[in-house]
């Protein structure tokens, strides 16, 4: 069953449990992303394997369920890089619109509500390290250890 029919059959009271947002908010996000995708497609380029609805669901799966990109990619039959691009595109598009952007630090600091808001960036990043092999050691590895001074 594809996501279009699954979303069509989803009762309105289940949106908050499944996605963490109400149906009205979900529909607003989807409409905004569809408009942006259509303007982006006018410039041309290859067709994406994930639909706009799939990208929004992937976005919620990544941020709300804390699933890995590898796991989500396996479910949709795409590489984790496509999942990363989809999450980044949805996030940037929603922030750029301004409707779903967080208030600035100054507005949060000046608020008199007494609430403390904590924002955590928990994105997935791979670390690039140099390859180790015998023929080409790390340049400073031999000189990094000082020799003992004999008196």
Kinemage of the C-alpha trace (Angstrom):
@kinemage 1
@onewidth
@group {chain A} dominant
@subgroup {mainchain}
@vectorlist {calphas} color= white
{ca unk a 1} P 0.000 0.000 0.000
{ca unk a 2} L 1.492 3.346 -0.989
{ca unk a 3} L 1.562 6.448 1.194
{ca unk a 4} L -1.205 8.222 -0.757
{ca unk a 5} L -3.802 5.589 0.118
{ca unk a 6} L -2.451 5.150 3.653
{ca unk a 7} L -2.806 8.888 4.331
{ca unk a 8} L -6.260 8.975 2.719
{ca unk a 9} L -7.445 6.209 5.078
{ca unk a 10} L -5.825 7.729 8.185
{ca unk a 11} L -8.410 9.163 10.604
{ca unk a 12} L -7.956 12.791 11.582
{ca unk a 13} L -7.371 11.986 15.253
{ca unk a 14} L -4.419 9.675 14.395
{ca unk a 15} L -2.278 12.382 12.754
{ca unk a 16} L -0.988 13.636 16.084
{ca unk a 17} L -0.036 10.132 17.197
{ca unk a 18} L 1.621 9.154 13.903
{ca unk a 19} L 3.290 12.409 12.802
{ca unk a 20} L 3.227 14.616 15.877
{ca unk a 21} L 1.201 17.356 14.145
{ca unk a 22} L -2.500 17.870 13.489
{ca unk a 23} L -4.083 17.080 10.119
{ca unk a 24} L -4.453 20.790 9.326
{ca unk a 25} L -0.744 21.390 9.969
{ca unk a 26} L 0.211 18.316 7.953
{ca unk a 27} L -1.939 19.455 5.006
{ca unk a 28} L -0.479 22.976 5.208
{ca unk a 29} L 3.060 21.574 5.142
{ca unk a 30} L 2.229 19.275 2.227
{ca unk a 31} L 0.636 22.087 0.201
{ca unk a 32} L 3.619 24.350 0.815
{ca unk a 33} L 6.064 21.621 -0.227
{ca unk a 34} L 4.011 20.786 -3.333
{ca unk a 35} L 4.092 24.438 -4.452
{ca unk a 36} L 7.851 24.632 -3.929
{ca unk a 37} L 8.416 21.313 -5.703
{ca unk a 38} L 6.399 22.471 -8.727
{ca unk a 39} L 8.442 25.681 -9.038
{ca unk a 40} L 11.631 23.649 -8.642
{ca unk a 41} L 10.532 21.165 -11.341
{ca unk a 42} L 9.953 23.987 -13.837
{ca unk a 43} L 13.715 24.457 -14.022
{ca unk a 44} L 14.073 20.818 -15.131
{ca unk a 45} L 16.309 18.083 -13.845
{ca unk a 46} L 15.830 14.399 -13.153
{ca unk a 47} L 12.663 13.160 -11.485
{ca unk a 48} L 13.089 12.239 -7.828
{ca unk a 49} L 12.370 8.719 -6.672
{ca unk a 50} L 10.576 9.941 -3.541
{ca unk a 51} L 7.352 11.898 -3.986
{ca unk a 52} L 6.697 15.064 -2.002
{ca unk a 53} L 4.420 13.129 0.349
{ca unk a 54} L 7.118 10.483 0.805
{ca unk a 55} L 9.686 13.180 1.590
{ca unk a 56} L 7.415 14.715 4.245
{ca unk a 57} L 6.792 11.315 5.843
{ca unk a 58} L 10.543 10.565 5.740
{ca unk a 59} L 11.144 13.931 7.427
{ca unk a 60} L 8.780 13.029 10.269
{ca unk a 61} L 10.181 9.494 10.533
{ca unk a 62} L 13.702 10.845 10.884
{ca unk a 63} L 13.018 13.636 13.372
{ca unk a 64} L 10.124 12.200 15.368
{ca unk a 65} L 10.894 8.471 15.493
{ca unk a 66} L 14.702 8.874 15.598
{ca unk a 67} L 15.157 6.257 12.895
{ca unk a 68} L 18.438 6.102 11.040
{ca unk a 69} L 18.694 7.236 7.439
{ca unk a 70} L 19.917 3.769 6.505
{ca unk a 71} L 16.748 2.229 7.971
{ca unk a 72} L 14.425 4.695 6.251
{ca unk a 73} L 16.276 4.279 2.954
{ca unk a 74} L 15.862 0.505 3.157
{ca unk a 75} L 12.113 0.900 3.684
{ca unk a 76} L 11.736 3.154 0.625
{ca unk a 77} L 14.282 1.371 -1.568
{ca unk a 78} L 16.640 4.355 -1.844
{ca unk a 79} L 20.160 5.098 -0.647
{ca unk a 80} L 20.571 6.910 2.659
{ca unk a 81} L 21.958 9.904 0.741
{ca unk a 82} L 18.537 10.388 -0.923
{ca unk a 83} L 16.928 10.284 2.531
{ca unk a 84} L 19.426 12.888 3.759
{ca unk a 85} L 18.669 15.125 0.774
{ca unk a 86} L 14.908 14.743 1.294
{ca unk a 87} L 15.103 15.614 4.997
{ca unk a 88} L 17.329 18.621 4.277
{ca unk a 89} L 15.072 19.858 1.448
{ca unk a 90} L 11.890 19.596 3.531
{ca unk a 91} L 13.547 21.283 6.501
{ca unk a 92} L 15.004 24.143 4.420
{ca unk a 93} L 11.767 24.672 2.506
{ca unk a 94} L 9.652 24.862 5.662
{ca unk a 95} L 12.113 27.231 7.344
{ca unk a 96} L 12.435 29.422 4.243
{ca unk a 97} L 8.677 29.902 4.105
{ca unk a 98} L 8.694 31.251 7.659
{ca unk a 99} L 5.386 29.702 8.710
{ca unk a 100} L 7.090 26.869 10.577
{ca unk a 101} L 10.342 28.609 11.534
{ca unk a 102} L 11.300 28.899 15.181
{ca unk a 103} L 11.412 32.388 16.670
{ca unk a 104} L 14.789 34.090 16.937
{ca unk a 105} L 16.923 33.843 20.077
{ca unk a 106} L 16.120 37.453 20.956
{ca unk a 107} L 12.373 36.836 20.860
{ca unk a 108} L 12.786 33.731 22.981
{ca unk a 109} L 14.958 35.589 25.505
{ca unk a 110} L 12.495 38.498 25.757
{ca unk a 111} L 9.442 36.308 26.235
{ca unk a 112} L 7.844 36.713 29.646
{ca unk a 113} L 6.230 33.295 29.666
{ca unk a 114} L 8.915 31.833 31.931
{ca unk a 115} L 9.293 28.787 29.714
{ca unk a 116} L 12.726 27.464 28.863
{ca unk a 117} L 13.049 26.230 25.304
{ca unk a 118} L 15.900 23.912 24.427
{ca unk a 119} L 16.742 23.162 20.808
{ca unk a 120} L 18.981 20.192 20.055
{ca unk a 121} L 20.621 19.575 16.696
{ca unk a 122} L 20.992 15.812 16.378
{ca unk a 123} L 21.765 15.426 12.693
{ca unk a 124} L 23.645 12.474 11.318
{ca unk a 125} L 27.104 13.256 9.898
{ca unk a 126} L 29.767 10.887 8.705
{ca unk a 127} L 33.330 11.565 9.803
{ca unk a 128} L 36.013 11.425 7.139
{ca unk a 129} L 39.328 10.074 8.326
{ca unk a 130} L 42.494 9.407 6.343
{ca unk a 131} L 43.082 5.839 5.205
{ca unk a 132} L 45.821 4.002 7.062
{ca unk a 133} L 48.234 1.825 5.172
{ca unk a 134} L 51.859 0.739 5.519
{ca unk a 135} L 53.258 2.469 2.446
{ca unk a 136} L 51.861 5.903 3.210
{ca unk a 137} L 51.821 6.506 6.977
{ca unk a 138} L 50.443 9.661 8.504
{ca unk a 139} L 53.176 12.306 7.946
{ca unk a 140} L 53.648 13.388 11.558
{ca unk a 141} L 53.309 9.980 13.143
{ca unk a 142} L 57.062 9.233 13.341
{ca unk a 143} L 58.032 12.666 14.619
{ca unk a 144} L 55.149 13.090 17.044
{ca unk a 145} L 56.834 11.168 19.871
{ca unk a 146} L 59.809 13.077 21.286
{ca unk a 147} L 62.907 10.998 21.819
{ca unk a 148} L 64.526 10.714 25.222
{ca unk a 149} L 67.388 13.053 25.844
{ca unk a 150} L 70.507 11.289 27.069
{ca unk a 151} L 72.683 13.230 29.450
